[in-house]
Amino acid sequence: MLAAPGDLRALNAKGAVLDSEGRHREAQALYQRALATEPDNEMLRKNLNLSLALDRKVESGNASLQAPSDVAHALMHSK
């Protein structure tokens, strides 16, 4: 699945891509996997929370929170 399963940056980047594609549950699994290694990582925690919020918006039928490219940019650059 991943070239570097222990690389937190790679897990975060793949999660951001999945979120930008609307694949929030898959992204959340990657963020949670990375957080298991480094639970205090604020960037991963913020991205997980944003992914959860995006997922809730989709489930409620209001998927217009942000355009996909904006989501990917926000996720990959959050710190």
Biopython code that builds the backbone (N, CA, C, O; Angstrom):
import numpy as np
from Bio.PDB.StructureBuilder import StructureBuilder

atoms = [
    (1, "MET", "N", (0.817, -1.198, 0.000)),
    (1, "MET", "CA", (0.000, 0.000, 0.000)),
    (1, "MET", "C", (0.856, 1.255, 0.000)),
    (1, "MET", "O", (0.689, 2.121, -0.859)),
    (2, "LEU", "N", (1.780, 1.362, 0.965)),
    (2, "LEU", "CA", (2.646, 2.539, 1.054)),
    (2, "LEU", "C", (4.104, 2.116, 0.949)),
    (2, "LEU", "O", (4.495, 1.047, 1.419)),
    (3, "ALA", "N", (4.894, 2.974, 0.326)),
    (3, "ALA", "CA", (6.309, 2.679, 0.204)),
    (3, "ALA", "C", (7.007, 2.781, 1.546)),
    (3, "ALA", "O", (7.935, 2.019, 1.822)),
    (4, "ALA", "N", (6.569, 3.720, 2.392)),
    (4, "ALA", "CA", (7.206, 3.940, 3.690)),
    (4, "ALA", "C", (6.137, 3.980, 4.778)),
    (4, "ALA", "O", (5.755, 5.065, 5.216)),
    (5, "PRO", "N", (5.642, 2.820, 5.226)),
    (5, "PRO", "CA", (4.528, 2.796, 6.161)),
    (5, "PRO", "C", (4.792, 3.492, 7.489)),
    (5, "PRO", "O", (3.839, 3.895, 8.156)),
    (6, "GLY", "N", (6.036, 3.648, 7.897)),
    (6, "GLY", "CA", (6.358, 4.325, 9.149)),
    (6, "GLY", "C", (6.677, 5.792, 8.982)),
    (6, "GLY", "O", (6.919, 6.480, 9.973)),
    (7, "ASP", "N", (6.686, 6.286, 7.777)),
    (7, "ASP", "CA", (7.020, 7.675, 7.495)),
    (7, "ASP", "C", (5.784, 8.551, 7.708)),
    (7, "ASP", "O", (4.851, 8.530, 6.905)),
    (8, "LEU", "N", (5.790, 9.316, 8.791)),
    (8, "LEU", "CA", (4.630, 10.138, 9.132)),
    (8, "LEU", "C", (4.300, 11.161, 8.060)),
    (8, "LEU", "O", (3.129, 11.428, 7.793)),
    (9, "ARG", "N", (5.317, 11.731, 7.449)),
    (9, "ARG", "CA", (5.066, 12.721, 6.395)),
    (9, "ARG", "C", (4.390, 12.061, 5.186)),
    (9, "ARG", "O", (3.499, 12.641, 4.565)),
    (10, "ALA", "N", (4.827, 10.850, 4.868)),
    (10, "ALA", "CA", (4.222, 10.135, 3.743)),
    (10, "ALA", "C", (2.773, 9.762, 4.061)),
    (10, "ALA", "O", (1.896, 9.889, 3.206)),
    (11, "LEU", "N", (2.524, 9.302, 5.290)),
    (11, "LEU", "CA", (1.157, 8.971, 5.680)),
    (11, "LEU", "C", (0.266, 10.206, 5.631)),
    (11, "LEU", "O", (-0.869, 10.138, 5.160)),
    (12, "ASN", "N", (0.782, 11.340, 6.119)),
    (12, "ASN", "CA", (0.022, 12.588, 6.098)),
    (12, "ASN", "C", (-0.263, 13.030, 4.663)),
    (12, "ASN", "O", (-1.384, 13.421, 4.340)),
    (13, "ALA", "N", (0.743, 12.967, 3.818)),
    (13, "ALA", "CA", (0.563, 13.392, 2.425)),
    (13, "ALA", "C", (-0.445, 12.493, 1.709)),
    (13, "ALA", "O", (-1.300, 12.985, 0.973)),
    (14, "LYS", "N", (-0.350, 11.185, 1.918)),
    (14, "LYS", "CA", (-1.305, 10.270, 1.289)),
    (14, "LYS", "C", (-2.710, 10.522, 1.824)),
    (14, "LYS", "O", (-3.681, 10.467, 1.069)),
    (15, "GLY", "N", (-2.824, 10.797, 3.125)),
    (15, "GLY", "CA", (-4.123, 11.134, 3.704)),
    (15, "GLY", "C", (-4.703, 12.387, 3.080)),
    (15, "GLY", "O", (-5.900, 12.445, 2.801)),
    (16, "ALA", "N", (-3.866, 13.393, 2.857)),
    (16, "ALA", "CA", (-4.332, 14.644, 2.240)),
    (16, "ALA", "C", (-4.836, 14.393, 0.821)),
    (16, "ALA", "O", (-5.851, 14.956, 0.410)),
    (17, "VAL", "N", (-4.131, 13.554, 0.080)),
    (17, "VAL", "CA", (-4.566, 13.229, -1.277)),
    (17, "VAL", "C", (-5.906, 12.496, -1.235)),
    (17, "VAL", "O", (-6.814, 12.810, -2.003)),
    (18, "LEU", "N", (-6.024, 11.527, -0.344)),
    (18, "LEU", "CA", (-7.280, 10.789, -0.227)),
    (18, "LEU", "C", (-8.428, 11.723, 0.146)),
    (18, "LEU", "O", (-9.527, 11.603, -0.396)),
    (19, "ASP", "N", (-8.180, 12.656, 1.075)),
    (19, "ASP", "CA", (-9.212, 13.621, 1.445)),
    (19, "ASP", "C", (-9.615, 14.479, 0.249)),
    (19, "ASP", "O", (-10.798, 14.750, 0.044)),
    (20, "SER", "N", (-8.638, 14.901, -0.529)),
    (20, "SER", "CA", (-8.949, 15.747, -1.685)),
    (20, "SER", "C", (-9.766, 14.988, -2.731)),
    (20, "SER", "O", (-10.470, 15.596, -3.537)),
    (21, "GLU", "N", (-9.666, 13.657, -2.711)),
    (21, "GLU", "CA", (-10.448, 12.808, -3.624)),
    (21, "GLU", "C", (-11.791, 12.416, -3.018)),
    (21, "GLU", "O", (-12.562, 11.687, -3.642)),
    (22, "GLY", "N", (-12.077, 12.894, -1.807)),
    (22, "GLY", "CA", (-13.331, 12.555, -1.149)),
    (22, "GLY", "C", (-13.321, 11.208, -0.455)),
    (22, "GLY", "O", (-14.374, 10.708, -0.059)),
    (23, "ARG", "N", (-12.156, 10.616, -0.302)),
    (23, "ARG", "CA", (-12.015, 9.293, 0.318)),
    (23, "ARG", "C", (-11.618, 9.475, 1.786)),
    (23, "ARG", "O", (-10.544, 9.056, 2.218)),
    (24, "HIS", "N", (-12.521, 10.111, 2.535)),
    (24, "HIS", "CA", (-12.218, 10.559, 3.890)),
    (24, "HIS", "C", (-11.953, 9.417, 4.869)),
    (24, "HIS", "O", (-11.057, 9.521, 5.707)),
    (25, "ARG", "N", (-12.706, 8.349, 4.777)),
    (25, "ARG", "CA", (-12.516, 7.249, 5.737)),
    (25, "ARG", "C", (-11.134, 6.611, 5.566)),
    (25, "ARG", "O", (-10.486, 6.241, 6.545)),
    (26, "GLU", "N", (-10.695, 6.489, 4.314)),
    (26, "GLU", "CA", (-9.350, 5.950, 4.067)),
    (26, "GLU", "C", (-8.283, 6.906, 4.604)),
    (26, "GLU", "O", (-7.287, 6.477, 5.187)),
    (27, "ALA", "N", (-8.503, 8.194, 4.400)),
    (27, "ALA", "CA", (-7.565, 9.207, 4.904)),
    (27, "ALA", "C", (-7.501, 9.151, 6.426)),
    (27, "ALA", "O", (-6.419, 9.202, 7.010)),
    (28, "GLN", "N", (-8.651, 9.046, 7.057)),
    (28, "GLN", "CA", (-8.700, 9.005, 8.524)),
    (28, "GLN", "C", (-7.935, 7.805, 9.069)),
    (28, "GLN", "O", (-7.277, 7.906, 10.105)),
    (29, "ALA", "N", (-8.018, 6.682, 8.383)),
    (29, "ALA", "CA", (-7.274, 5.492, 8.819)),
    (29, "ALA", "C", (-5.769, 5.752, 8.788)),
    (29, "ALA", "O", (-5.039, 5.314, 9.676)),
    (30, "LEU", "N", (-5.312, 6.466, 7.762)),
    (30, "LEU", "CA", (-3.876, 6.779, 7.681)),
    (30, "LEU", "C", (-3.462, 7.758, 8.778)),
    (30, "LEU", "O", (-2.427, 7.576, 9.419)),
    (31, "TYR", "N", (-4.277, 8.801, 8.993)),
    (31, "TYR", "CA", (-3.957, 9.755, 10.069)),
    (31, "TYR", "C", (-3.910, 9.043, 11.421)),
    (31, "TYR", "O", (-3.018, 9.294, 12.231)),
    (32, "GLN", "N", (-4.876, 8.154, 11.658)),
    (32, "GLN", "CA", (-4.911, 7.438, 12.932)),
    (32, "GLN", "C", (-3.711, 6.509, 13.078)),
    (32, "GLN", "O", (-3.157, 6.367, 14.168)),
    (33, "ARG", "N", (-3.317, 5.883, 11.984)),
    (33, "ARG", "CA", (-2.132, 5.021, 12.009)),
    (33, "ARG", "C", (-0.881, 5.825, 12.357)),
    (33, "ARG", "O", (-0.051, 5.391, 13.156)),
    (34, "ALA", "N", (-0.761, 6.991, 11.753)),
    (34, "ALA", "CA", (0.388, 7.845, 12.041)),
    (34, "ALA", "C", (0.329, 8.363, 13.477)),
    (34, "ALA", "O", (1.359, 8.444, 14.147)),
    (35, "LEU", "N", (-0.862, 8.712, 13.954)),
    (35, "LEU", "CA", (-1.006, 9.201, 15.322)),
    (35, "LEU", "C", (-0.707, 8.119, 16.349)),
    (35, "LEU", "O", (-0.323, 8.434, 17.476)),
    (36, "ALA", "N", (-0.873, 6.860, 15.990)),
    (36, "ALA", "CA", (-0.514, 5.767, 16.899)),
    (36, "ALA", "C", (0.984, 5.774, 17.170)),
    (36, "ALA", "O", (1.430, 5.381, 18.248)),
    (37, "THR", "N", (1.755, 6.220, 16.189)),
    (37, "THR", "CA", (3.201, 6.317, 16.333)),
    (37, "THR", "C", (3.608, 7.591, 17.069)),
    (37, "THR", "O", (4.527, 7.590, 17.888)),
    (38, "GLU", "N", (2.903, 8.672, 16.758)),
    (38, "GLU", "CA", (3.248, 9.980, 17.342)),
    (38, "GLU", "C", (1.956, 10.706, 17.746)),
    (38, "GLU", "O", (1.485, 11.584, 17.023)),
    (39, "PRO", "N", (1.383, 10.335, 18.905)),
    (39, "PRO", "CA", (0.063, 10.841, 19.293)),
    (39, "PRO", "C", (-0.015, 12.350, 19.518)),
    (39, "PRO", "O", (-1.107, 12.916, 19.465)),
    (40, "ASP", "N", (1.090, 12.999, 19.763)),
    (40, "ASP", "CA", (1.067, 14.442, 20.020)),
    (40, "ASP", "C", (1.345, 15.283, 18.783)),
    (40, "ASP", "O", (1.534, 16.494, 18.896)),
    (41, "ASN", "N", (1.374, 14.673, 17.611)),
    (41, "ASN", "CA", (1.673, 15.400, 16.378)),
    (41, "ASN", "C", (0.465, 16.264, 16.004)),
    (41, "ASN", "O", (-0.573, 15.758, 15.578)),
    (42, "GLU", "N", (0.625, 17.562, 16.171)),
    (42, "GLU", "CA", (-0.478, 18.501, 15.957)),
    (42, "GLU", "C", (-0.937, 18.550, 14.498)),
    (42, "GLU", "O", (-2.132, 18.674, 14.234)),
    (43, "MET", "N", (-0.004, 18.454, 13.554)),
    (43, "MET", "CA", (-0.353, 18.481, 12.134)),
    (43, "MET", "C", (-1.270, 17.300, 11.796)),
    (43, "MET", "O", (-2.288, 17.476, 11.127)),
    (44, "LEU", "N", (-0.911, 16.110, 12.252)),
    (44, "LEU", "CA", (-1.732, 14.924, 11.993)),
    (44, "LEU", "C", (-3.092, 15.047, 12.668)),
    (44, "LEU", "O", (-4.113, 14.688, 12.080)),
    (45, "ARG", "N", (-3.111, 15.549, 13.889)),
    (45, "ARG", "CA", (-4.369, 15.696, 14.621)),
    (45, "ARG", "C", (-5.297, 16.687, 13.910)),
    (45, "ARG", "O", (-6.495, 16.437, 13.784)),
    (46, "LYS", "N", (-4.736, 17.817, 13.445)),
    (46, "LYS", "CA", (-5.542, 18.808, 12.725)),
    (46, "LYS", "C", (-6.088, 18.224, 11.422)),
    (46, "LYS", "O", (-7.248, 18.446, 11.076)),
    (47, "ASN", "N", (-5.259, 17.487, 10.712)),
    (47, "ASN", "CA", (-5.705, 16.890, 9.454)),
    (47, "ASN", "C", (-6.781, 15.835, 9.697)),
    (47, "ASN", "O", (-7.735, 15.735, 8.926)),
    (48, "LEU", "N", (-6.634, 15.054, 10.754)),
    (48, "LEU", "CA", (-7.666, 14.078, 11.093)),
    (48, "LEU", "C", (-8.977, 14.795, 11.406)),
    (48, "LEU", "O", (-10.036, 14.393, 10.923)),
    (49, "ASN", "N", (-8.910, 15.845, 12.206)),
    (49, "ASN", "CA", (-10.130, 16.577, 12.560)),
    (49, "ASN", "C", (-10.780, 17.216, 11.338)),
    (49, "ASN", "O", (-12.005, 17.221, 11.221)),
    (50, "LEU", "N", (-9.974, 17.753, 10.433)),
    (50, "LEU", "CA", (-10.526, 18.335, 9.210)),
    (50, "LEU", "C", (-11.163, 17.248, 8.350)),
    (50, "LEU", "O", (-12.232, 17.453, 7.774)),
    (51, "SER", "N", (-10.518, 16.111, 8.265)),
    (51, "SER", "CA", (-11.057, 14.996, 7.494)),
    (51, "SER", "C", (-12.391, 14.532, 8.070)),
    (51, "SER", "O", (-13.333, 14.256, 7.326)),
    (52, "LEU", "N", (-12.468, 14.447, 9.389)),
    (52, "LEU", "CA", (-13.720, 14.062, 10.034)),
    (52, "LEU", "C", (-14.820, 15.078, 9.736)),
    (52, "LEU", "O", (-15.965, 14.704, 9.478)),
    (53, "ALA", "N", (-14.471, 16.359, 9.771)),
    (53, "ALA", "CA", (-15.450, 17.408, 9.471)),
    (53, "ALA", "C", (-15.916, 17.315, 8.019)),
    (53, "ALA", "O", (-17.106, 17.459, 7.737)),
    (54, "LEU", "N", (-14.988, 17.076, 7.105)),
    (54, "LEU", "CA", (-15.355, 16.925, 5.694)),
    (54, "LEU", "C", (-16.268, 15.717, 5.511)),
    (54, "LEU", "O", (-17.234, 15.773, 4.749)),
    (55, "ASP", "N", (-15.967, 14.647, 6.197)),
    (55, "ASP", "CA", (-16.768, 13.430, 6.107)),
    (55, "ASP", "C", (-18.190, 13.688, 6.613)),
    (55, "ASP", "O", (-19.158, 13.219, 6.016)),
    (56, "ARG", "N", (-18.312, 14.432, 7.709)),
    (56, "ARG", "CA", (-19.637, 14.767, 8.233)),
    (56, "ARG", "C", (-20.413, 15.628, 7.249)),
    (56, "ARG", "O", (-21.626, 15.470, 7.111)),
    (57, "LYS", "N", (-19.725, 16.540, 6.560)),
    (57, "LYS", "CA", (-20.388, 17.400, 5.576)),
    (57, "LYS", "C", (-20.927, 16.558, 4.426)),
    (57, "LYS", "O", (-22.039, 16.794, 3.953)),
    (58, "VAL", "N", (-20.159, 15.595, 3.982)),
    (58, "VAL", "CA", (-20.591, 14.720, 2.888)),
    (58, "VAL", "C", (-21.801, 13.901, 3.331)),
    (58, "VAL", "O", (-22.780, 13.774, 2.595)),
    (59, "GLU", "N", (-21.723, 13.349, 4.540)),
    (59, "GLU", "CA", (-22.819, 12.527, 5.047)),
    (59, "GLU", "C", (-24.105, 13.323, 5.204)),
    (59, "GLU", "O", (-25.196, 12.786, 5.012)),
    (60, "SER", "N", (-23.983, 14.603, 5.552)),
    (60, "SER", "CA", (-25.184, 15.421, 5.754)),
    (60, "SER", "C", (-25.707, 15.990, 4.444)),
    (60, "SER", "O", (-26.730, 16.674, 4.424)),
    (61, "GLY", "N", (-25.005, 15.706, 3.345)),
    (61, "GLY", "CA", (-25.451, 16.183, 2.040)),
    (61, "GLY", "C", (-24.960, 17.570, 1.693)),
    (61, "GLY", "O", (-25.383, 18.133, 0.683)),
    (62, "ASN", "N", (-24.077, 18.142, 2.502)),
    (62, "ASN", "CA", (-23.528, 19.474, 2.247)),
    (62, "ASN", "C", (-22.040, 19.335, 1.972)),
    (62, "ASN", "O", (-21.216, 19.652, 2.829)),
    (63, "ALA", "N", (-21.698, 18.869, 0.798)),
    (63, "ALA", "CA", (-20.300, 18.587, 0.449)),
    (63, "ALA", "C", (-19.577, 19.812, -0.074)),
    (63, "ALA", "O", (-18.479, 19.683, -0.614)),
    (64, "SER", "N", (-20.145, 20.980, 0.066)),
    (64, "SER", "CA", (-19.539, 22.183, -0.517)),
    (64, "SER", "C", (-18.694, 22.949, 0.477)),
    (64, "SER", "O", (-18.625, 24.176, 0.396)),
    (65, "LEU", "N", (-18.046, 22.267, 1.418)),
    (65, "LEU", "CA", (-17.213, 22.951, 2.399)),
    (65, "LEU", "C", (-16.069, 23.682, 1.729)),
    (65, "LEU", "O", (-15.857, 24.864, 1.998)),
    (66, "GLN", "N", (-15.331, 23.016, 0.871)),
    (66, "GLN", "CA", (-14.218, 23.594, 0.125)),
    (66, "GLN", "C", (-14.072, 22.821, -1.171)),
    (66, "GLN", "O", (-14.485, 21.666, -1.277)),
    (67, "ALA", "N", (-13.479, 23.476, -2.148)),
    (67, "ALA", "CA", (-13.153, 22.774, -3.391)),
    (67, "ALA", "C", (-12.049, 21.775, -3.099)),
    (67, "ALA", "O", (-11.220, 22.031, -2.225)),
    (68, "PRO", "N", (-12.004, 20.643, -3.796)),
    (68, "PRO", "CA", (-10.993, 19.623, -3.516)),
    (68, "PRO", "C", (-9.559, 20.146, -3.518)),
    (68, "PRO", "O", (-8.774, 19.743, -2.660)),
    (69, "SER", "N", (-9.190, 21.018, -4.437)),
    (69, "SER", "CA", (-7.813, 21.513, -4.455)),
    (69, "SER", "C", (-7.516, 22.361, -3.225)),
    (69, "SER", "O", (-6.390, 22.355, -2.726)),
    (70, "ASP", "N", (-8.510, 23.088, -2.733)),
    (70, "ASP", "CA", (-8.320, 23.873, -1.517)),
    (70, "ASP", "C", (-8.130, 22.963, -0.313)),
    (70, "ASP", "O", (-7.330, 23.264, 0.573)),
    (71, "VAL", "N", (-8.849, 21.870, -0.275)),
    (71, "VAL", "CA", (-8.736, 20.927, 0.824)),
    (71, "VAL", "C", (-7.334, 20.339, 0.856)),
    (71, "VAL", "O", (-6.696, 20.309, 1.908)),
    (72, "ALA", "N", (-6.856, 19.877, -0.276)),
    (72, "ALA", "CA", (-5.512, 19.283, -0.333)),
    (72, "ALA", "C", (-4.465, 20.291, 0.094)),
    (72, "ALA", "O", (-3.546, 19.948, 0.837)),
    (73, "HIS", "N", (-4.584, 21.519, -0.358)),
    (73, "HIS", "CA", (-3.616, 22.557, 0.009)),
    (73, "HIS", "C", (-3.661, 22.804, 1.510)),
    (73, "HIS", "O", (-2.612, 22.882, 2.149)),
    (74, "ALA", "N", (-4.851, 22.929, 2.086)),
    (74, "ALA", "CA", (-4.978, 23.179, 3.520)),
    (74, "ALA", "C", (-4.429, 22.020, 4.331)),
    (74, "ALA", "O", (-3.748, 22.239, 5.334)),
    (75, "LEU", "N", (-4.709, 20.793, 3.920)),
    (75, "LEU", "CA", (-4.241, 19.625, 4.655)),
    (75, "LEU", "C", (-2.737, 19.483, 4.590)),
    (75, "LEU", "O", (-2.095, 19.240, 5.612)),
    (76, "MET", "N", (-2.174, 19.627, 3.428)),
    (76, "MET", "CA", (-0.734, 19.394, 3.275)),
    (76, "MET", "C", (0.090, 20.492, 3.903)),
    (76, "MET", "O", (1.258, 20.273, 4.226)),
    (77, "HIS", "N", (-0.490, 21.685, 4.089)),
    (77, "HIS", "CA", (0.281, 22.804, 4.623)),
    (77, "HIS", "C", (-0.086, 23.162, 6.043)),
    (77, "HIS", "O", (0.443, 24.136, 6.577)),
    (78, "SER", "N", (-0.982, 22.406, 6.686)),
    (78, "SER", "CA", (-1.327, 22.711, 8.067)),
    (78, "SER", "C", (-0.208, 22.236, 8.974)),
    (78, "SER", "O", (0.400, 21.192, 8.737)),
    (79, "LYS", "N", (0.049, 22.992, 9.988)),
    (79, "LYS", "CA", (1.110, 22.634, 10.946)),
    (79, "LYS", "C", (0.670, 22.932, 12.352)),
    (79, "LYS", "O", (1.424, 22.699, 13.297)),
]
sb = StructureBuilder()
sb.init_structure("model")
sb.init_model(0)
sb.init_chain("A")
sb.init_seg("    ")
for serial, (resi, resn, name, xyz) in enumerate(atoms, 1):
    if name == "N":
        sb.init_residue(resn, " ", resi, " ")
    sb.init_atom(name, np.array(xyz, "f"), 0.0, 1.0, " ", f" {name:<3s}", serial, name[0])
structure = sb.get_structure()
